[in-house]
Amino acid sequence: MDQLKKEQVLDLFGGLVVELESLFRRPDSLTDDEKLFIENRLLFLQMEYSRWVMRPDHNRKQIATSCT
């Protein structure tokens, strides 16, 4: 993924988080199916993030950065 696309994805993600927060604050704003959809996507995201954090190449970059 090139840098511009990565920045676009992160900007979209930030905006979506804000929008979801507002949905969660309103009572009965989501159906059970919609809640399940969000829960599933959050689990997928959490699994991929965990894999990314545990990757050896990610850990090496983190160690190298903290040593400088």
Helices and strands as residue ranges (DSSP letters): H 3-25, H 32-54, H 56-67
